[in-house]
Amino acid sequence: MSLKLTQYAAIGSKKSLSSEKHVLIVLGEKTEKHLPFVNVLEIKLKRSKKEFKDLVKSPMTVELPNGGLASFVILAEKLNVFQKHTLLRKAVKPLLDEQPEALAICVFGSEAERENNACAAYYVATVNAAELPSRKKENKSKPLKAINIYGYEATHDYGYVNARVAGNTLCRSLTMLPPNELTPTIYRDKVKKLAAEHGWTWEEFDMPALKKMGAGAFYAVGQGSEPMDAAIVHLTYKPKKAKKHIALVGKGICFDTGGHNLKPAKYMQGMHEDMNGSAVALGVLTAATLQQLPVKLDCWLAIAQNHIGPLAYKQNDVVIALNGMTIEIVHTDAEGRMVLADTLTLASRQRPDAILDYATLTGSMAVAVTDRMSGVIANKPELACKAVGAGATAGERIVAFPYEEDMDGDLDSDIADIKQCTLEGGGDHMHAARFMGKFIENDVAWLHTDLSSSNRKGGLGAVQSDVNGFGVGFGLEMIKSLIGT
């Protein structure tokens, strides 16, 4: 998406906005009522039996005398980033629904309020104006071409915001593709093209290579597909002056049938989105590259499908992982932790300062925190603390869960080194973390993100599409926290 950005330091007025047809008016908490189009707003407030102060809870849209549309919202100082993003999403939606060519953003309040609110409004507007995949015959969407900001003129062009939007849009676009348009073969080809576009180094470990390496956990899942086109893809972004070395790992199950433990139709619906973790990792890598962050990033994508067939792995199989551990298969629908096990081993063997993994892994995490937020589990407590803070900064809510050794007893196997999972299901998000932690070598710090909020009906936070790209903003802030920028 290419947008023309124009900034005006002067506060927006009725005169300066006379030619604007779609206007987002963002007010500070103590903004006076002497605003453009305030008379039209007051008439609608009265008709709706509301007061000016109610704009802090719910935006209001009004018709303008010139035939345009304006949306008013107040962002109170006490609101956190998620709450501000949510209000802005609701305020900008009726404007973008009309598919305007240009959008005016007018900020009021103190200088600090205008600076912060201009940035937040620009992000929310651009992320929701992004073009996403659609296969509707009558889809004739018109892209937003220009944004005009009134009331604050930054010394930059919001390039760092554009980078986050690009990462989020890539994540959502990949996740939304139907499964026949994103098989492992197609996905791998897309990733290779992205690597060439961004200058990342690229390598693949396909099924024959993984079998030769002894990556039996990953291979067990991939062997059920025809063709056997699963692979672990490794990308590297390495700037000249890197402060740290961080690995990103993403679960990329392009479709999850559940395998021999076949999902019922209700729960198989939408399972083309089970590759969202890999899309988040790619989105973070893209945004960090565009922001030119001073950090070496290795990105490991576990790309496969979980299918049923003559060669598919089954309950009570015992497989040998890349690190030599034997795993008793308990449930074939717990394939995510299997492909991640060997991928985490590969990532940890390069001894990064930290590993950040992303996966739509367990239903129990959604039970624990709903689809409004996502959970994290870390093998180092300080990583979990940083994650909660990074999520708050990004406007993507994070809840930390414990990583307790006594849960290992639930994964004891009579015939192998470890069980893949339990059949009871309770606390599966924590069992999954304890399982995956066994495959990390060299005592590398590791943060696991279970993306329970990757899809929420009606949108979440800044983003109004159901598939919301949760994790890209959080991942960026997590990297910045780790490298101290």
C-alpha positions in Angstrom: 0.0 0.0 0.0 1.4 3.3 -1.1 0.0 6.4 0.7 0.7 10.0 0.2 1.1 11.7 3.6 0.7 15.4 4.1 1.2 17.0 7.6 0.0 20.4 8.8 1.2 21.8 12.1 -1.8 24.1 12.3 -4.9 22.9 14.2 -7.7 21.8 11.8 -10.4 24.4 11.3 -13.7 24.5 9.5 -12.0 26.4 6.7 -8.9 24.2 6.4 -11.1 21.1 6.4 -13.7 22.4 3.9 -12.5 20.2 1.1 -12.1 17.1 3.2 -14.9 14.5 2.9 -13.8 12.0 5.5 -12.5 13.4 8.8 -11.3 11.6 12.0 -11.3 14.1 14.8 -9.2 12.9 17.8 -9.6 14.9 20.9 -7.5 15.2 24.1 -9.2 14.8 27.4 -9.3 18.5 28.2 -10.0 19.7 24.7 -12.4 22.7 24.5 -15.6 22.5 22.5 -14.5 25.2 20.0 -13.9 22.6 17.3 -14.7 22.4 13.6 -18.2 21.1 13.1 -19.0 21.2 16.8 -22.4 22.5 16.2 -23.3 19.5 14.0 -21.9 17.2 16.7 -23.9 18.9 19.5 -27.1 18.4 17.6 -26.5 14.7 17.2 -25.4 14.3 20.8 -28.6 16.0 21.9 -30.7 13.8 19.6 -28.9 10.7 20.9 -29.3 11.8 24.5 -25.6 11.8 25.1 -23.1 14.3 26.3 -19.7 15.5 25.0 -17.9 13.5 27.6 -19.4 10.3 26.4 -17.0 10.4 23.4 -14.4 8.9 25.7 -16.4 5.7 25.7 -18.0 5.6 22.3 -17.1 7.6 19.1 -19.8 9.4 17.2 -20.1 9.9 13.5 -21.9 13.0 12.0 -22.8 14.2 8.5 -21.0 17.4 7.5 -22.6 20.4 5.7 -20.4 19.7 2.7 -21.7 16.2 2.3 -18.7 14.6 4.1 -18.5 12.4 7.1 -16.7 13.1 10.4 -16.0 10.8 13.3 -15.3 12.3 16.8 -13.5 10.5 19.6 -11.9 11.5 22.9 -8.7 9.6 24.0 -8.5 10.0 27.8 -5.0 10.0 29.4 -6.0 7.1 31.7 -6.6 4.8 28.7 -3.9 2.2 27.8 -2.7 1.6 24.3 -5.1 -1.2 23.6 -8.1 0.9 24.8 -7.0 3.8 22.6 -6.5 1.6 19.6 -10.0 0.0 20.1 -11.7 3.4 20.2 -9.8 4.6 17.2 -10.8 1.4 15.3 -14.4 2.0 16.0 -14.1 5.7 15.1 -12.4 5.1 11.8 -14.5 2.2 10.6 -17.5 4.1 9.3 -15.1 6.4 7.4 -13.1 3.6 5.8 -16.3 1.7 5.0 -17.0 4.3 2.4 -13.7 3.5 0.7 -12.4 7.1 0.5 -9.5 8.2 -1.6 -8.3 10.5 1.2 -8.7 10.6 5.0 -8.1 13.6 7.2 -6.8 13.0 10.8 -7.3 16.1 13.1 -5.7 16.0 16.5 -6.4 18.4 19.4 -5.2 18.8 22.9 -1.7 19.3 24.4 1.3 18.9 22.2 2.1 15.5 23.8 -1.5 14.4 23.2 -1.4 15.5 19.6 1.9 13.7 19.0 0.8 10.5 20.6 -2.7 10.5 19.1 -1.5 11.4 15.6 0.8 8.4 15.6 -1.9 6.1 17.0 -4.6 7.3 14.6 -2.2 7.0 11.6 -1.4 3.4 12.6 -5.1 2.4 13.1 -6.2 4.1 9.9 -3.4 2.6 7.7 -3.6 -0.9 9.1 -7.3 -1.0 8.4 -7.0 0.5 5.0 -4.6 -2.3 3.9 -5.8 -4.5 1.0 -6.4 -8.1 2.0 -7.2 -11.3 0.0 -10.7 -11.7 -1.3 -12.1 -14.1 -3.7 -15.5 -12.4 -4.1 -16.5 -11.8 -7.7 -17.9 -8.4 -7.0 -15.0 -7.3 -4.9 -14.2 -3.8 -6.2 -12.5 -2.2 -3.2 -10.8 1.1 -3.7 -7.5 1.7 -1.9 -7.0 4.7 0.3 -4.5 7.0 -1.5 -3.8 9.8 0.9 -3.8 10.8 4.6 -3.7 14.4 5.7 -2.8 15.0 9.3 -3.9 18.4 10.9 -2.6 19.6 14.3 0.8 18.0 14.5 3.7 17.9 12.1 6.2 15.2 12.9 9.8 15.3 11.8 9.4 11.9 10.2 7.1 10.3 7.7 5.8 7.5 10.0 8.1 5.0 8.3 8.4 3.0 11.5 4.6 2.8 11.6 4.4 1.8 8.0 6.9 -1.0 8.7 4.6 -2.4 11.4 1.6 -2.1 9.1 3.5 -4.0 6.4 4.4 -6.8 8.8 0.8 -7.0 10.1 -0.7 -6.9 6.6 1.7 -9.7 5.4 0.7 -11.8 8.4 -3.0 -11.4 7.8 -2.8 -11.8 4.1 -1.0 -15.2 4.4 -3.3 -16.4 7.1 -6.4 -15.5 5.2 -5.4 -17.4 2.0 -7.6 -20.5 1.4 -5.7 -23.8 1.9 -5.6 -24.7 -1.7 -3.8 -21.5 -2.3 -1.2 -22.0 0.5 0.0 -25.5 0.4 3.5 -26.1 1.9 4.9 -26.0 -1.7 3.2 -22.7 -2.5 4.1 -21.3 0.9 7.8 -22.2 0.6 7.9 -20.5 -2.8 6.3 -17.3 -1.4 8.9 -17.3 1.4 11.8 -17.7 -1.0 10.5 -14.7 -3.0 10.2 -12.6 0.2 13.8 -13.5 1.1 15.0 -12.2 -2.3 12.9 -9.1 -1.9 14.2 -8.2 1.5 17.8 -9.5 1.2 17.4 -12.3 3.7 19.6 -15.3 3.5 17.5 -18.4 2.8 17.8 -22.2 3.2 15.4 -25.1 3.4 15.5 -28.5 5.1 13.0 -30.6 3.1 11.7 -34.0 4.1 14.6 -36.1 2.8 17.1 -33.7 4.5 15.1 -33.9 7.8 14.9 -37.7 7.7 18.7 -37.8 7.1 19.3 -35.4 10.0 17.1 -37.5 12.3 14.4 -34.8 12.8 11.8 -37.5 13.6 9.3 -35.3 15.4 8.8 -33.0 12.5 9.0 -35.9 10.0 6.3 -37.8 11.8 3.8 -35.0 11.0 5.0 -34.3 7.5 4.9 -37.9 6.3 1.1 -38.0 6.2 0.9 -35.6 3.3 0.9 -36.4 -0.4 3.1 -34.9 -1.7 5.6 -34.9 1.2 6.3 -31.2 0.8 6.8 -30.2 4.4 10.0 -28.3 5.3 11.8 -26.2 7.9 12.7 -22.9 6.2 15.4 -20.8 7.7 15.8 -17.0 7.0 18.4 -14.6 8.3 18.4 -10.8 8.6 21.8 -9.6 9.6 22.6 -5.8 9.6 26.2 -4.7 9.9 25.9 -3.5 13.5 23.8 -6.0 15.4 23.4 -5.6 19.2 21.9 -9.0 19.8 21.1 -12.3 18.1 17.4 -13.4 18.4 15.7 -16.3 16.8 12.0 -16.2 15.7 10.2 -19.6 15.3 6.8 -20.0 13.8 4.3 -22.9 13.5 3.3 -23.2 9.9 0.7 -25.9 9.6 -1.1 -25.0 6.4 -4.0 -27.2 7.2 -4.7 -29.3 10.3 -7.2 -32.2 9.9 -6.2 -33.6 13.3 -4.6 -36.6 11.6 -5.9 -40.0 12.7 -7.5 -38.2 15.6 -9.7 -36.5 13.0 -11.3 -33.2 14.0 -15.1 -32.9 13.7 -16.3 -30.5 11.0 -17.0 -27.7 13.5 -13.4 -27.7 14.7 -11.7 -28.4 11.3 -13.4 -25.2 9.9 -10.7 -22.5 9.7 -7.8 -24.8 10.2 -6.0 -23.3 7.2 -5.2 -20.5 9.7 -3.1 -23.0 11.8 0.0 -21.5 10.0 -0.6 -18.1 11.7 2.4 -18.5 14.0 4.7 -18.7 11.0 2.9 -15.7 9.5 3.5 -13.7 12.7 7.2 -14.6 12.6 7.4 -13.5 9.0 5.5 -10.3 9.8 7.9 -9.5 12.7 10.9 -10.2 10.5 9.6 -8.0 7.7 8.8 -5.1 10.1 12.1 -5.3 11.8 13.9 -5.4 8.5 12.0 -2.3 7.3 12.7 -0.5 10.5 16.4 -1.5 10.2 16.6 -2.7 13.8 20.2 -3.4 14.9 19.7 -7.1 15.6 20.5 -10.3 13.9 17.3 -12.3 13.4 17.1 -15.9 12.4 13.6 -16.9 11.4 12.7 -20.6 11.5 9.4 -21.6 9.9 8.0 -25.1 10.5 5.9 -25.5 7.3 3.8 -28.7 7.0 0.2 -30.1 6.9 -1.4 -32.5 9.3 -3.2 -35.0 7.1 -4.6 -38.5 7.4 -3.3 -41.2 5.1 -1.5 -44.6 5.0 1.8 -43.1 6.1 0.4 -40.6 8.7 1.7 -41.0 12.2 -0.7 -42.5 14.8 -1.3 -42.9 18.5 1.2 -45.0 20.4 3.9 -44.5 17.7 7.3 -43.8 19.2 9.5 -41.4 17.2 13.0 -40.1 17.8 13.5 -36.3 17.8 16.5 -34.4 16.4 18.0 -34.1 19.9 17.7 -37.9 20.4 14.7 -38.0 22.7 12.1 -40.6 22.1 8.5 -39.4 22.0 5.3 -41.5 22.6 2.5 -40.2 20.4 -0.7 -39.8 22.4 -2.8 -37.6 20.1 -2.1 -36.9 16.5 -3.9 -33.5 16.7 -1.0 -32.3 19.0 1.1 -31.9 15.9 2.2 -28.3 16.5 4.5 -29.2 19.4 6.0 -32.0 17.3 7.0 -29.8 14.4 8.2 -27.1 16.8 10.3 -29.5 18.8 12.9 -30.2 16.1 12.7 -26.6 14.9 13.5 -25.3 18.3 16.4 -27.6 18.5 17.8 -26.2 15.3 17.2 -22.6 16.4 18.9 -23.2 19.8 22.0 -24.8 18.3 23.0 -21.4 16.9 23.1 -20.1 20.5 21.0 -17.0 20.0 20.5 -14.6 22.9 16.8 -15.5 22.9 14.2 -17.5 21.0 10.7 -16.1 20.5 8.2 -18.7 19.1 4.7 -18.1 17.9 2.0 -20.7 17.4 -1.7 -21.3 17.3 -1.0 -24.2 19.6 -3.7 -25.1 22.1 -7.4 -24.7 22.7 -6.8 -24.6 26.5 -5.1 -21.2 26.1 -8.2 -19.9 24.5 -10.2 -21.3 27.4 -7.8 -19.7 29.9 -7.6 -16.2 28.4 -10.4 -16.1 25.7 -9.8 -14.8 22.2 -9.2 -11.2 23.4 -5.6 -11.8 24.4 -2.8 -14.3 24.1 -0.7 -16.2 26.6 3.1 -16.6 26.9 5.2 -19.1 28.8 9.0 -18.6 29.3 11.8 -20.7 30.6 13.3 -17.5 32.2 10.9 -15.4 34.4 12.4 -12.1 33.2 11.4 -12.9 29.6 7.8 -13.3 30.7 7.9 -10.0 32.5 9.3 -8.3 29.4 6.6 -9.9 27.3 3.7 -8.5 29.3 5.3 -5.0 29.1 5.9 -5.3 25.4 2.3 -6.3 24.8 1.1 -3.3 26.7 3.3 -1.0 24.7 2.1 -2.5 21.4 -1.6 -2.5 22.3 -1.7 -6.4 22.1 -2.6 -7.9 25.5 -0.3 -10.6 26.9 -0.9 -12.9 29.9 2.0 -14.8 31.4 1.7 -18.4 32.6 4.1 -20.4 34.8 6.7 -22.8 33.6 6.8 -25.3 36.4 8.9 -28.4 36.6 6.4 -30.5 38.6 4.1 -30.7 35.5 6.7 -32.9 33.8 5.3 -35.9 35.7 2.1 -35.7 33.7 4.3 -36.4 30.6 6.0 -39.5 31.9 5.9 -42.4 29.5 6.3 -46.1 30.1 7.9 -46.7 26.8 9.6 -43.5 25.7 11.5 -40.5 27.2 8.4 -38.3 27.1 4.8 -38.3 26.2 3.7 -35.8 23.5 0.7 -34.7 25.6 -2.0 -36.1 27.9 -5.6 -37.1 26.9 -7.1 -35.2 29.9 -6.5 -31.8 28.3 -6.5 -29.7 31.4 -3.5 -27.2 31.4 -2.5 -28.4 27.9 -1.0 -25.0 27.1 1.4 -25.5 30.0 2.1 -29.1 29.2 2.9 -28.1 25.7 5.5 -25.6 26.9 7.1 -28.2 29.2 7.2 -30.6 26.3 8.8 -28.1 23.9 11.3 -26.9 26.4 12.9 -30.3 26.4 14.1 -29.7 22.9 15.9 -26.4 23.5 19.7 -26.9 23.8 22.4 -24.7 25.3 20.1 -23.2 28.0 18.9 -20.5 25.5 16.3 -18.1 26.9 13.0 -18.9 25.3 9.5 -17.3 25.1 6.6 -19.2 23.7 3.5 -17.3 22.6 0.2 -19.3 22.2 -1.8 -17.2 19.8 -5.3 -17.7 21.2 -6.3 -14.2 19.9 -5.2 -14.6 16.3 -8.8 -14.6 15.1 -11.6 -12.7 16.9 -15.0 -12.0 15.3 -15.3 -8.2 14.7 -11.6 -7.5 15.2 -9.4 -6.8 18.2 -7.6 -3.7 19.3 -6.4 -1.7 16.4 -7.5 -4.1 13.7 -11.1 -4.6 12.5 -10.6 -7.8 10.4 -11.3 -11.1 12.2 -7.8 -12.3 11.4 -6.0 -9.5 13.2 -2.2 -10.1 12.9 -1.9 -10.2 16.7 1.8 -10.7 17.6 3.5 -8.6 15.0 3.4 -5.4 17.1 4.1 -7.3 20.3 7.0 -9.1 18.6 8.6 -5.9 17.5 8.3 -4.4 20.9 9.8 -7.5 22.4 12.8 -7.3 20.2 13.3 -3.6 21.0 13.1 -4.5 24.7 15.7 -7.2 24.4 18.2 -5.0 22.4 17.6 -1.9 24.5 16.2 0.5 21.9 
